[in-house]
Amino acid sequence: MKPKSPRSAGAVVFRRTDRGIRILVLRAFKNWDFPKGLVDTGEEQIATARREVAEETGLTDLDWPFGEEFKETLPYGERKKVARYYLCETGEHDVKLLISAELGRPEHQEFRWVSFDEAEDLLPPRLTGVLGWARATITGN
């Protein structure tokens, strides 16, 4: 039986470019989000975030410059899920939407490297607080 309030963890992946900070967003069907997934029993949430970023993006050159600092969403959805996001930086540009062993296909259909303003237009309202926190933490503003 699944817990009443499942927990997931992931990361706001960012990279520095000549045009400024770009963050990675992934699309599954019509929904945009950051890389994330359910926390396995006994798994630390930061470990989940690291695993999920690698599994969902194929990115391997990752730095976690803010350590275990995180921001959580308010409970959402029918089951009142809470998602915790950390920050990780990469110099890589090429994302590989890898095949999920469970699904037999990639979990996401599309990815984009976007500015914070562009992310505001794509992400659902439940991620507004996470996006604002990421912007303030990364840029210092």
C-alpha positions in Angstrom: 0.0 0.0 0.0 1.3 3.4 -0.9 1.6 6.1 1.7 -1.2 8.7 1.9 1.2 11.6 1.2 3.9 10.4 -1.1 7.2 12.2 -1.2 9.2 12.9 -4.3 12.6 14.6 -4.7 14.4 16.2 -7.6 16.4 19.2 -8.7 16.3 22.5 -10.5 19.2 21.9 -12.9 20.9 25.0 -14.1 23.8 26.1 -16.3 25.5 29.4 -16.9 25.5 30.6 -20.5 26.5 33.8 -22.4 22.8 34.7 -22.3 22.5 34.2 -18.5 21.3 31.3 -16.3 19.3 28.6 -18.0 17.3 26.0 -16.1 16.1 22.6 -17.4 12.5 21.8 -17.6 11.0 18.5 -18.8 7.6 17.9 -20.3 5.5 14.7 -19.7 2.4 14.9 -21.8 1.2 18.5 -21.2 2.9 19.0 -17.8 6.2 20.8 -17.3 8.4 20.1 -14.3 11.9 19.7 -13.1 13.5 16.2 -12.9 12.1 14.4 -9.9 10.7 11.1 -8.7 9.4 9.1 -5.8 11.6 8.6 -2.8 12.3 4.9 -2.3 11.8 3.4 1.1 14.8 4.1 3.2 16.3 6.4 0.6 17.5 9.9 1.6 15.8 12.6 -0.4 19.0 14.1 -1.7 20.0 10.6 -3.0 16.6 10.5 -4.8 17.2 13.8 -6.4 20.7 12.8 -7.6 19.3 9.5 -8.9 16.4 11.0 -10.7 18.3 13.8 -12.4 20.7 11.1 -13.8 17.9 8.7 -14.8 15.7 11.3 -16.4 18.3 13.5 -18.2 21.4 11.4 -18.7 23.4 14.3 -17.3 26.5 13.1 -15.4 28.6 16.2 -14.8 26.7 17.7 -11.9 27.7 19.9 -9.1 25.5 20.6 -6.0 26.9 24.0 -5.0 24.2 24.7 -2.4 24.6 21.3 -0.8 21.4 20.0 0.9 19.6 23.3 0.8 16.1 22.6 -0.6 12.6 24.0 -1.2 9.4 22.0 -1.0 6.1 22.4 -2.7 2.9 22.7 -0.8 0.9 19.4 -0.8 -0.7 19.0 -4.2 -2.9 16.6 -6.1 -5.5 14.1 -4.9 -3.0 12.3 -2.7 -1.4 15.5 -1.3 2.1 14.8 -2.7 5.0 16.9 -1.5 8.0 17.4 -3.8 11.4 18.6 -2.5 13.8 20.3 -4.9 17.5 20.8 -4.6 19.8 22.9 -6.9 22.4 21.4 -9.2 24.6 22.9 -11.8 26.0 21.4 -15.0 28.2 22.6 -17.8 26.5 20.1 -20.1 23.9 21.1 -22.7 22.9 17.8 -24.2 20.1 16.0 -22.4 19.2 12.4 -23.1 15.6 11.4 -22.4 16.5 7.9 -21.4 14.2 4.9 -21.6 12.5 4.1 -18.3 12.8 0.3 -17.5 9.3 0.5 -15.9 7.6 2.3 -18.8 9.6 1.0 -21.8 9.8 4.6 -23.1 11.2 7.9 -21.8 9.2 9.5 -19.0 9.3 12.8 -20.8 8.7 13.8 -24.3 10.6 17.1 -24.4 13.2 19.2 -22.6 14.1 22.8 -22.8 16.8 25.0 -21.3 14.9 28.2 -20.4 15.3 31.5 -18.6 13.6 32.0 -15.3 11.0 34.2 -17.0 10.3 31.5 -19.7 10.0 28.9 -16.9 7.3 31.0 -15.2 5.2 30.7 -18.4 5.7 26.9 -18.6 5.6 25.6 -15.1 2.4 24.9 -13.1 1.5 27.2 -10.2 2.6 24.6 -7.6 6.2 25.3 -8.7 6.0 29.1 -8.4 7.6 29.1 -4.9 10.4 26.6 -6.0 11.2 28.7 -9.1 11.3 32.0 -7.0 13.6 30.3 -4.4 15.9 28.9 -7.2 16.2 32.3 -8.8 17.0 34.1 -5.5 19.4 31.4 -4.4 21.3 31.1 -7.7 21.4 34.8 -8.6 21.6 36.2 -5.1 18.6 38.5 -5.9 
